[in-house]
Amino acid sequence: QVQLVESGGGLVQAGGSLRLSCAVSGRFFSTYDMGWFRQAPGKEREFAAVINWSGGSTGYADSVKGRFTISRDNAKNTVYLQMNSLKPEDTAVYYCAARPVTSPRATYDYWGQGTQVTVSS
């Protein structure tokens, strides 16, 4: 089974920065699209950012566009989320997820346990 482990979360003041990392097990990382999602207290999980299998295409939710940058290093089986200009409303548990190119309905089949990001005002 594919394992995803997030790291890099923590407490930061508004306007600060954090970089999240997600390490993925196995030999097929370069065949996965990778996404970051987040879930704030009492709210549904929402999409934040995505990067395709090669790193040649990215997409962002409007709420994070211009502040967050997703990237990947296929040689290290790792995807990153650089978060700048953080706001209190960015406070959430952040989850890494993998979408195999062979997924029958293009679903995110593998998920990490999440890492807490707390932004204070």
ZIURVEN-V664647 format. One record per pair of residues at least 12 apart in sequence whose ideal C-beta (glycine too) atoms are under 10 Angstrom apart, sorted by sequence separation. I is the first residue (numbers start at 1). J is the second residue. D is the distance in whole Angstrom. If there is no record, write none. Layout:
I&J&D  I&J&D
This chain:
7&19&10  8&20&4  9&21&10  22&34&7  35&47&7  36&48&5  37&49&9  47&59&9  48&60&7  49&61&7  58&70&6  69&81&7  70&82&8  96&108&10  97&109&8  98&110&4  7&20&7  8&21&5  22&35&10  35&48&8  36&49&5  37&50&10  47&60&9  48&61&5  58&71&8  68&81&6  69&82&4  81&94&7  95&108&9  97&110&7  98&111&8  6&20&6  7&21&5  8&22&9  22&36&8  35&49&7  36&50&8  47&61&5  58&72&10  68&82&7  69&83&8  96&110&9  97&111&5  98&112&9  6&21&7  7&22&8  34&49&9  35&50&4  36&51&9  46&61&7  48&63&8  49&64&7  55&70&9  67&82&9  68&83&5  69&84&8  81&96&8  96&111&7  97&112&7  5&21&9  6&22&5  7&23&8  20&36&7  34&50&7  35&51&8  47&63&10  48&64&5  49&65&9  55&71&7  67&83&7  68&84&7  80&96&10  95&111&6  96&112&4  5&22&7  6&23&8  33&50&6  34&51&5  46&63&8  47&64&10  48&65&10  55&72&5  64&81&9  67&84&5  68&85&9  79&96&6  95&112&6  96&113&9  4&22&6  5&23&5  33&51&7  34&52&8  46&64&10  51&69&10  54&72&9  55&73&9  66&84&9  67&85&5  68&86&9  78&96&10  79&97&10  94&112&9  95&113&8  96&114&8  4&23&7  5&24&8  32&51&10  33&52&5  34&53&8  49&68&6  51&70&5  53&72&9  55&74&7  64&83&8  66&85&8  67&86&8  79&98&9  95&114&5  96&115&8  3&23&8  4&24&5  5&25&8  32&52&9  33&53&6  48&68&7  49&69&8  50&70&7  51&71&7  52&72&9  54&74&8  64&84&10  67&87&8  93&113&9  94&114&6  95&115&8  3&24&7  4&25&8  32&53&6  33&54&10  34&55&9  49&70&4  51&72&5  53&74&8  64&85&10  93&114&4  94&115&6  2&24&7  3&25&4  31&53&6  48&70&8  49&71&10  68&90&9  92&114&9  93&115&7  94&116&8  2&25&6  3&26&8  30&53&6  31&54&10  38&61&9  64&87&10  67&90&8  92&115&10  93&116&6  94&117&6  1&25&8  2&26&5  29&53&9  30&54&8  33&57&9  35&59&9  36&60&9  37&61&10  55&79&9  63&87&9  92&116&8  93&117&8  1&26&9  28&53&10  30&55&9  36&61&10  38&63&9  91&116&9  92&117&6  93&118&10  2&28&8  33&59&10  38&64&9  63&89&8  64&90&8  91&117&6  92&118&9  2&29&9  63&90&8  90&117&6  91&118&5  92&119&9  4&32&10  36&64&9  51&79&7  90&118&9  91&119&5  50&79&10  51&80&9  90&119&5  91&120&8  2&32&8  4&34&9  6&36&9  49&79&9  51&81&10  88&118&9  89&119&8  91&121&10  86&117&8  88&119&5  36&68&8  49&81&6  86&118&10  87&119&6  88&120&7  89&121&10  48&81&7  49&82&10  86&119&5  88&121&5  36&70&6  49&83&10  81&115&10  83&117&7  86&120&10  87&121&9  35&70&8  48&83&9  34&70&8  81&117&10  83&119&9  34&71&10  34&72&6  33&72&10  32&72&9  30&72&9  32&74&10  48&90&9  29&72&8  31&74&10  36&79&8  38&81&10  29&73&9  30&74&4  34&78&9  35&79&9  36&80&9  48&92&9  29&74&6  30&75&9  32&77&10  34&79&4  36&81&5  29&75&9  33&79&10  34&80&10  35&81&10  46&92&8  48&94&7  53&99&9  29&76&9  30&77&9  32&79&9  34&81&10  36&83&9  45&92&9  48&95&9  50&97&9  52&99&9  53&100&9  20&68&10  24&72&9  29&77&4  45&93&9  53&101&6  28&77&9  29&78&8  40&89&8  43&92&8  50&99&8  52&101&9  17&67&9  19&69&9  20&70&10  22&72&9  24&74&10  27&77&9  29&79&9  40&90&9  41&91&8  45&95&7  47&97&10  26&77&8  40&91&6  41&92&8  19&71&10  21&73&10  24&76&9  25&77&7  38&90&8  40&92&4  41&93&9  45&97&10  23&76&8  24&77&5  38&91&9  39&92&6  40&93&8  23&77&6  24&78&7  38&92&4  39&93&5  21&76&9  22&77&9  23&78&5  24&79&7  37&92&9  38&93&7  39&94&8  22&78&7  23&79&9  37&93&9  38&94&5  39&95&7  21&78&6  22&79&5  37&94&7  38&95&7  21&79&8  22&80&8  36&94&6  37&95&5  50&108&9  20&79&9  21&80&6  22&81&8  36&95&7  37&96&8  20&80&7  21&81&8  35&95&9  36&96&6  37&97&6  19&80&6  20&81&4  35&96&8  36&97&8  47&108&10  19&81&7  20&82&8  34&96&7  35&97&5  18&81&8  19&82&5  20&83&7  34&97&7  35&98&8  18&82&8  19&83&7  33&97&9  34&98&6  35&99&7  17&82&7  18&83&5  19&84&9  32&97&9  33&98&7  34&99&7  17&83&6  18&84&9  32&98&4  33&99&4  45&111&10  16&83&9  17&84&5  31&98&9  32&99&6  33&100&8  16&84&8  17&85&8  18&86&7  31&99&10  32&100&6  33&101&7  15&84&9  16&85&8  17&86&7  29&98&8  31&100&6  32&101&7  45&114&10  15&85&6  16&86&5  28&98&9  31&101&5  32&102&10  33&103&9  7&78&10  12&83&9  14&85&9  15&86&7  30&101&10  31&102&8  32&103&9  37&108&8  8&80&8  14&86&6  15&87&8  18&90&9  22&94&9  24&96&8  26&98&9  28&100&7  4&77&10  5&78&10  6&79&10  8&81&8  13&86&8  14&87&6  22&95&9  23&96&9  28&101&9  33&106&8  35&108&6  8&82&10  9&83&10  12&86&6  14&88&6  20&94&6  22&96&3  24&98&6  28&102&9  34&108&9  37&111&8  4&79&9  6&81&9  8&83&9  13&88&10  14&89&10  20&95&10  21&96&9  22&97&9  33&108&8  37&112&10  39&114&8  14&90&9  18&94&9  20&96&8  22&98&9  32&108&9  34&110&10  35&111&10  36&112&10  38&114&9  32&109&9  37&114&9  40&117&10  12&90&9  32&110&8  12&91&10  38&117&8  11&91&10  9&92&10  9&93&8  26&110&9  9&94&6  25&110&9  8&94&9  24&110&8  6&93&9  6&94&7  24&112&9  6&95&7  7&96&10  23&112&9  6&96&5  22&112&6  4&95&9  5&96&8  4&96&5  4&97&7  22&115&9  4&98&6  21&115&9  20&115&6  2&98&6  18&115&10  20&117&8  2&100&9  18&117&6  18&118&10  18&119&9  16&119&8  15&119&9  16&120&9  6&111&10  7&112&10  9&114&8  10&115&8  11&116&9  12&117&8  14&119&6  4&110&6  6&112&5  9&115&3  10&116&8  11&117&8  12&118&7  13&119&7  14&120&7  15&121&10  2&109&8  3&110&8  4&111&6  5&112&6  6&113&7  8&115&6  9&116&5  10&117&7  11&118&5  12&119&6  13&120&5  14&121&5  2&110&4  4&112&4  5&113&7  6&114&6  7&115&6  9&117&5  10&118&7  11&119&8  12&120&7  13&121&8  1&110&8  2&111&10  3&112&8  4&113&8  6&115&4  8&117&9  9&118&8  11&120&7  3&113&10  4&114&10  5&115&9  6&116&10
